[in-house]
Amino acid sequence: MIDRLLRRNTSAARIAGFVISNLVGLAIMGAGLQFYLDARSLWESKDSFLKSDYLAINKIVGADAMWGNSNAEFSDEEIADLESQPWVEKVGKFSKADFRVYASVALGNQTPPDSESAESQQGRRMSTAMFFEAVPDEFLDLASGDFEWNPDSPDIPIIISKDYLALYNFGFASSAGLPKLSENLVSGLPLQLTLSSDDGNKRVQAYGRVAGYSNRFNTILVPQSLLDHYNSELGRNVTSAPSRLIIDVNSPGDAAIAPYLESKAWEVAGDKSSSSAAYMLKIVSAVIIAIGSIITLLSLLILALSMSLLMEKNRRKLHSLLMLGIPVKEVARPYWRITTLSALCAAVISWGCVFGLRTYYLAPLEAIGASGASMLWPTVMIAALTLIIICINCKGVTRRVLQAWSK
């Protein structure tokens, strides 16, 4: 009877307005958070094309470089100034080989097995001069494979840029009539290396092993310990400043990065669009969640206002019921029920919207390398916000019932 008496002035339109606005706000917040979690693997995966929290930089080579006036190395003062920037977490130095490197590889037989030609016996062999560099281990993006070097072993682990393999397959191999090579095949090729001093008096024969491929570095990397060892054994024992640096940035795509590098006449090596894409993806996700938060807050105010107006219309009834000795909880329960059911309805529908939207975008996102995340955190967020909305409104209802009694 109390429910029937107090629900007579209930405005279905106001309650529906709360439900709609609340589910829209929760759906936007949940979808924004879920999309961020699903897409996060694009920049957190070690070998992802959006792994953008590291930047490799070098100085721009000027027109006077051919006369030996390029000044391409970074001084200690320049490195210290870079480390003092607020967007820099840490700075690593590229170490370069102070010795010569020659590599050769046999690509297998190019003629039938019964041929007596020398080419049939040895296959086609390619050889080239190359170079080695090294970076501190914490900057490596090797997804798998062993990159440890044993001084007692002639085996040298190498990380090469994926761009190099693409250039060979779709450029050099096509024009030279050579077979295209997959990553697994290249990793198994017997790479013969000759390391020598500048004068050629000292030589070391070794075998190279491709331990991994990098999207981050456009170079050929070997372990730092190996480079230090052969620099001391075959190099000129001349200490030189680094010509390239790698930066761990705390905010990829930060607007302050480009002006700083431009003022120093430095440039970022490789594709710069990935850092901007990752930064924009984070900003867009944050904006979406902020918009959803505002809409959810407005829906909370709509419900609070609706309950306030409804209880104001029923103020005489509330006062009479309380004066008859009916407990406050019994009088407030119809309004609690309206608040709870409306909030739960909005939460369930909003979760369904998030699930449906995720089903729509997840397949294209996985096609570019993302790995879907669990829906646990959006579910927890929607449940927590719904609980907060219910608690706030129920306390407000109780307070207004008590105010009606005092009047």
C-alpha positions as CSV (number, residue, x, y, z in Angstrom):
1,M,0.0,0.0,0.0
2,I,2.8,2.4,0.8
3,D,4.4,1.6,-2.6
4,R,1.1,2.3,-4.4
5,L,0.6,5.5,-2.4
6,L,4.0,7.0,-3.1
7,R,4.4,5.9,-6.7
8,R,1.3,7.8,-7.9
9,N,3.3,11.0,-8.8
10,T,6.2,9.1,-10.3
11,S,7.3,10.6,-13.6
12,A,8.2,7.8,-16.0
13,A,9.7,10.3,-18.4
14,R,12.2,11.5,-15.8
15,I,13.2,8.0,-14.8
16,A,13.6,7.0,-18.5
17,G,15.7,10.1,-19.0
18,F,18.0,9.0,-16.2
19,V,18.3,5.4,-17.5
20,I,19.1,6.6,-21.0
21,S,21.6,9.2,-20.0
22,N,23.2,6.9,-17.4
23,L,23.6,3.9,-19.9
24,V,25.0,6.3,-22.5
25,G,27.6,7.6,-20.1
26,L,28.5,4.2,-18.8
27,A,28.7,2.7,-22.3
28,I,31.0,5.5,-23.5
29,M,33.3,5.1,-20.5
30,G,33.3,1.3,-20.7
31,A,33.8,1.3,-24.5
32,G,36.7,3.8,-24.2
33,L,38.4,1.8,-21.5
34,Q,37.9,-1.5,-23.3
35,F,39.2,-0.1,-26.6
36,Y,42.3,1.2,-24.8
37,L,42.9,-2.2,-23.1
38,D,42.4,-4.0,-26.4
39,A,44.7,-1.7,-28.4
40,R,47.3,-1.3,-25.7
41,S,49.2,-4.3,-26.9
42,L,50.0,-2.4,-30.1
43,W,52.4,-0.2,-28.3
44,E,53.3,-2.5,-25.3
45,S,54.4,-5.5,-27.4
46,K,58.1,-5.6,-27.7
47,D,58.0,-6.0,-31.4
48,S,55.0,-3.9,-32.2
49,F,54.9,-1.3,-35.0
50,L,53.4,1.1,-32.4
51,K,56.1,0.4,-29.8
52,S,57.0,4.0,-29.6
53,D,58.5,4.8,-26.2
54,Y,62.0,4.6,-27.6
55,L,63.4,7.1,-30.1
56,A,66.7,6.7,-32.0
57,I,68.1,10.1,-32.9
58,N,71.1,11.4,-34.8
59,K,72.4,14.8,-35.9
60,I,71.4,16.0,-39.4
61,V,74.4,15.7,-41.7
62,G,75.2,19.1,-43.3
63,A,76.7,20.0,-46.6
64,D,80.2,20.3,-45.2
65,A,80.2,16.6,-44.1
66,M,82.3,15.6,-47.0
67,W,85.1,17.9,-45.8
68,G,85.1,16.3,-42.4
69,N,83.3,19.1,-40.6
70,S,80.0,17.3,-39.9
71,N,80.4,17.3,-36.1
72,A,78.1,14.3,-36.0
73,E,79.0,13.1,-32.5
74,F,77.1,14.0,-29.4
75,S,79.1,15.7,-26.7
76,D,78.7,15.0,-22.9
77,E,77.0,18.4,-22.5
78,E,74.5,17.7,-25.2
79,I,73.7,14.3,-23.7
80,A,73.3,15.9,-20.2
81,D,71.0,18.5,-21.6
82,L,68.9,15.8,-23.3
83,E,68.7,13.8,-20.1
84,S,67.4,16.9,-18.3
85,Q,64.3,17.2,-20.5
86,P,61.0,16.4,-18.7
87,W,59.9,13.9,-21.4
88,V,63.1,11.8,-21.2
89,E,63.3,8.8,-18.9
90,K,66.8,7.6,-19.8
91,V,69.3,7.9,-22.7
92,G,71.4,5.1,-24.2
93,K,74.3,5.4,-26.5
94,F,74.9,3.5,-29.7
95,S,78.3,1.8,-29.7
96,K,79.9,1.2,-33.1
97,A,82.5,-1.3,-34.2
98,D,86.0,0.0,-34.5
99,F,87.0,-2.9,-36.9
100,R,86.0,-4.1,-40.3
101,V,83.3,-6.8,-40.8
102,Y,82.9,-9.0,-43.9
103,A,80.1,-11.5,-44.3
104,S,79.4,-14.2,-46.8
105,V,76.6,-16.7,-47.2
106,A,75.9,-19.6,-49.5
107,L,72.3,-19.7,-50.9
108,G,72.4,-23.3,-52.0
109,N,72.6,-25.1,-55.4
110,Q,71.3,-23.2,-58.4
111,T,71.7,-26.1,-60.9
112,P,70.5,-29.7,-61.0
113,P,72.4,-32.1,-58.7
114,D,73.8,-34.1,-61.6
115,S,75.6,-31.0,-63.0
116,E,79.4,-31.1,-62.8
117,S,79.8,-27.3,-62.7
118,A,81.5,-25.7,-59.8
119,E,78.3,-23.7,-59.2
120,S,76.5,-26.9,-58.6
121,Q,79.0,-28.0,-56.1
122,Q,79.2,-24.7,-54.1
123,G,75.9,-23.0,-54.9
124,R,75.7,-19.3,-55.2
125,R,77.6,-17.3,-52.6
126,M,77.1,-13.7,-51.7
127,S,79.6,-11.6,-49.7
128,T,79.6,-8.0,-48.5
129,A,81.1,-5.6,-46.1
130,M,78.9,-4.8,-43.2
131,F,79.0,-3.1,-39.8
132,F,78.1,-3.8,-36.2
133,E,76.5,-1.6,-33.5
134,A,75.4,-2.2,-30.0
135,V,72.9,-0.6,-27.5
136,P,72.4,-1.2,-23.8
137,D,70.4,-4.4,-23.2
138,E,67.4,-2.7,-21.7
139,F,66.7,-1.0,-25.0
140,L,66.5,-4.1,-27.1
141,D,63.2,-5.2,-28.6
142,L,64.1,-8.8,-29.3
143,A,60.9,-10.7,-29.0
144,S,62.4,-14.2,-28.8
145,G,65.7,-15.9,-29.3
146,D,69.0,-16.1,-27.5
147,F,71.1,-12.9,-27.6
148,E,73.9,-14.0,-25.3
149,W,77.5,-14.1,-26.4
150,N,80.1,-16.6,-25.1
151,P,83.8,-15.5,-25.7
152,D,84.8,-19.1,-26.0
153,S,82.4,-19.7,-28.9
154,P,82.8,-18.5,-32.5
155,D,79.0,-18.0,-32.7
156,I,77.9,-14.4,-32.9
157,P,74.2,-13.5,-32.3
158,I,72.9,-10.7,-34.5
159,I,69.7,-8.7,-34.6
160,I,68.9,-7.1,-38.0
161,S,66.3,-4.7,-39.1
162,K,63.2,-6.1,-40.7
163,D,63.6,-3.4,-43.4
164,Y,66.8,-5.0,-44.5
165,L,65.1,-8.3,-45.2
166,A,62.3,-6.6,-47.0
167,L,64.8,-4.7,-49.2
168,Y,66.6,-7.9,-50.1
169,N,63.4,-9.9,-50.9
170,F,61.5,-7.2,-52.9
171,G,64.5,-5.3,-54.3
172,F,67.8,-7.0,-54.7
173,A,66.6,-10.7,-54.9
174,S,64.0,-9.9,-57.6
175,S,66.5,-8.0,-59.8
176,A,69.4,-10.6,-59.3
177,G,67.3,-13.7,-59.8
178,L,67.9,-14.9,-56.2
179,P,65.4,-16.7,-54.1
180,K,63.3,-14.8,-51.5
181,L,64.1,-15.6,-47.9
182,S,61.8,-15.9,-44.9
183,E,62.7,-14.9,-41.4
184,N,63.0,-18.5,-40.3
185,L,65.2,-19.4,-43.3
186,V,67.5,-16.5,-42.7
187,S,67.9,-17.4,-39.1
188,G,69.2,-20.8,-40.2
189,L,71.6,-19.7,-42.9
190,P,75.3,-20.3,-42.2
191,L,76.6,-16.7,-42.1
192,Q,80.5,-16.7,-42.2
193,L,82.0,-13.6,-40.7
194,T,85.5,-12.2,-41.0
195,L,86.5,-9.5,-38.4
196,S,89.7,-7.7,-39.1
197,S,91.6,-4.6,-38.0
198,D,92.0,-1.6,-40.3
199,D,95.4,-2.7,-41.5
200,G,94.3,-6.3,-42.0
201,N,97.1,-7.7,-39.7
202,K,94.6,-9.2,-37.3
203,R,91.7,-11.4,-38.3
204,V,89.1,-13.4,-36.6
205,Q,86.8,-16.0,-38.3
206,A,83.4,-16.4,-36.8
207,Y,79.9,-17.6,-37.6
208,G,76.9,-15.3,-37.4
209,R,73.5,-16.3,-36.2
210,V,70.4,-14.1,-36.8
211,A,68.9,-14.2,-33.3
212,G,66.0,-11.8,-34.1
213,Y,64.5,-9.0,-36.1
214,S,63.8,-5.5,-35.1
215,N,61.2,-2.9,-36.1
216,R,62.8,-0.3,-33.8
217,F,66.4,-0.2,-35.0
218,N,67.5,0.3,-38.6
219,T,70.9,-1.2,-38.0
220,I,72.8,-4.5,-37.3
221,L,73.1,-5.1,-33.6
222,V,75.4,-7.5,-31.6
223,P,75.8,-7.8,-27.9
224,Q,77.5,-5.0,-26.1
225,S,80.0,-7.3,-24.5
226,L,81.0,-8.7,-27.9
227,L,81.5,-5.3,-29.4
228,D,83.7,-4.2,-26.4
229,H,85.8,-7.3,-26.7
230,Y,86.6,-7.0,-30.4
231,N,87.0,-3.3,-30.3
232,S,89.8,-3.8,-27.7
233,E,91.3,-6.7,-29.7
234,L,91.0,-5.4,-33.3
235,G,90.2,-1.7,-32.9
236,R,92.4,1.3,-32.9
237,N,91.9,1.8,-29.1
238,V,90.5,5.3,-29.8
239,T,87.5,6.4,-27.7
240,S,84.9,8.2,-29.8
241,A,81.7,10.0,-28.8
242,P,78.5,8.4,-29.9
243,S,76.9,9.5,-33.2
244,R,73.5,8.1,-32.3
245,L,71.4,8.0,-29.2
246,I,68.4,6.0,-28.1
247,I,65.9,7.8,-25.8
248,D,63.3,6.2,-23.5
249,V,60.5,8.8,-23.5
250,N,57.7,8.9,-20.9
251,S,55.2,10.4,-23.3
252,P,55.6,9.3,-27.0
253,G,54.3,12.0,-29.3
254,D,54.8,14.7,-26.7
255,A,54.4,18.1,-28.4
256,A,57.7,19.3,-26.8
257,I,59.9,16.6,-28.5
258,A,59.8,17.9,-32.1
259,P,60.6,21.6,-31.3
260,Y,63.5,20.5,-29.1
261,L,65.0,18.2,-31.7
262,E,64.5,20.8,-34.4
263,S,66.3,23.5,-32.3
264,K,69.3,21.2,-32.0
265,A,69.3,20.1,-35.7
266,W,68.7,16.5,-34.6
267,E,66.4,14.1,-36.3
268,V,64.5,10.9,-35.3
269,A,65.6,7.8,-37.3
270,G,63.0,5.7,-38.9
271,D,59.2,6.2,-39.1
272,K,58.0,9.0,-36.8
273,S,54.3,8.3,-37.3
274,S,54.1,5.4,-34.9
275,S,54.9,7.5,-31.8
276,S,52.3,10.1,-32.9
277,A,49.7,7.4,-33.5
278,A,50.3,5.8,-30.1
279,Y,50.1,9.2,-28.4
280,M,46.9,10.1,-30.2
281,L,45.4,6.8,-29.4
282,K,46.0,7.3,-25.7
283,I,44.6,10.9,-25.9
284,V,41.5,9.8,-27.8
285,S,40.8,7.1,-25.2
286,A,41.2,9.5,-22.4
287,V,38.9,12.0,-24.0
288,I,36.2,9.4,-24.6
289,I,36.4,8.3,-21.0
290,A,36.2,11.9,-19.8
291,I,33.1,12.5,-21.9
292,G,31.5,9.4,-20.5
293,S,32.3,10.5,-17.0
294,I,30.6,13.9,-17.6
295,I,27.5,12.2,-19.0
296,T,27.4,9.8,-16.1
297,L,27.7,12.6,-13.6
298,L,24.8,14.5,-15.4
299,S,22.7,11.3,-15.2
300,L,23.3,11.1,-11.5
301,L,22.1,14.7,-11.1
302,I,19.0,13.9,-13.3
303,L,18.1,11.0,-11.0
304,A,18.7,13.1,-7.9
305,L,16.6,15.9,-9.2
306,S,13.8,13.5,-10.2
307,M,13.7,11.9,-6.8
308,S,13.8,15.3,-5.2
309,L,10.8,16.6,-7.2
310,L,8.9,13.3,-6.7
311,M,9.4,13.5,-2.9
312,E,8.5,17.1,-2.8
313,K,5.1,16.3,-4.4
314,N,4.6,13.6,-1.8
315,R,5.9,15.6,1.1
316,R,2.5,15.6,2.9
317,K,2.1,11.9,2.4
318,L,5.6,11.3,3.7
319,H,5.0,13.4,6.8
320,S,1.7,11.7,7.5
321,L,3.2,8.2,7.1
322,L,6.1,9.0,9.5
323,M,3.7,10.5,12.0
324,L,1.7,7.3,12.0
325,G,4.8,5.5,13.2
326,I,5.9,3.9,10.0
327,P,9.8,3.4,10.0
328,V,11.9,5.7,7.9
329,K,13.2,2.6,6.0
330,E,9.7,1.5,5.1
331,V,8.9,5.0,3.8
332,A,12.1,5.4,1.8
333,R,12.1,1.8,0.4
334,P,9.9,2.6,-2.7
335,Y,12.3,5.3,-3.8
336,W,15.3,3.1,-3.1
337,R,13.7,0.5,-5.3
338,I,13.2,3.0,-8.1
339,T,16.8,4.2,-7.8
340,T,18.3,0.7,-7.7
341,L,16.3,-0.8,-10.5
342,S,16.9,2.2,-12.8
343,A,20.7,2.1,-12.1
344,L,20.9,-1.7,-12.6
345,C,18.9,-1.5,-15.8
346,A,21.3,1.2,-17.2
347,A,24.3,-0.8,-16.1
348,V,23.2,-4.1,-17.8
349,I,22.3,-2.3,-21.0
350,S,25.5,-0.3,-21.1
351,W,27.6,-3.5,-20.6
352,G,25.7,-5.1,-23.5
353,C,26.6,-2.1,-25.6
354,V,30.2,-2.3,-24.7
355,F,30.2,-6.0,-25.6
356,G,28.5,-5.4,-28.9
357,L,30.9,-2.6,-29.9
358,R,33.9,-4.7,-28.9
359,T,32.6,-7.6,-31.1
360,Y,32.4,-5.1,-34.0
361,Y,36.0,-3.7,-33.8
362,L,38.0,-6.5,-32.3
363,A,38.5,-8.5,-35.5
364,P,40.0,-5.5,-37.5
365,L,42.1,-4.6,-34.4
366,E,43.5,-8.2,-34.1
367,A,44.3,-8.1,-37.9
368,I,46.9,-5.4,-37.3
369,G,48.5,-7.2,-34.4
370,A,46.5,-6.4,-31.3
371,S,45.7,-9.0,-28.8
372,G,42.3,-8.6,-27.2
373,A,42.1,-7.9,-23.4
374,S,39.7,-9.2,-20.8
375,M,36.5,-7.3,-20.2
376,L,37.1,-7.5,-16.5
377,W,38.1,-3.9,-15.9
378,P,35.2,-2.3,-17.8
379,T,32.8,-4.6,-16.0
380,V,34.3,-3.6,-12.7
381,M,34.2,0.1,-13.6
382,I,30.5,-0.1,-14.6
383,A,29.6,-2.1,-11.5
384,A,31.5,0.3,-9.2
385,L,30.0,3.4,-10.7
386,T,26.5,1.9,-10.6
387,L,27.1,1.0,-6.9
388,I,28.2,4.6,-6.2
389,I,25.2,6.0,-8.0
390,I,22.8,3.8,-6.0
391,C,24.5,4.6,-2.7
392,I,24.5,8.4,-3.3
393,N,20.8,8.5,-4.4
394,C,19.7,6.2,-1.5
395,K,21.4,8.4,1.0
396,G,19.8,11.4,-0.6
397,V,16.4,9.8,-0.4
398,T,16.9,9.0,3.3
399,R,17.9,12.5,4.0
400,R,14.9,14.0,2.2
401,V,12.5,11.6,4.1
402,L,14.0,12.8,7.4
403,Q,13.6,16.4,6.2
404,A,9.9,15.7,5.5
405,W,9.5,14.3,9.0
406,S,11.1,17.4,10.6
407,K,8.7,19.7,8.6
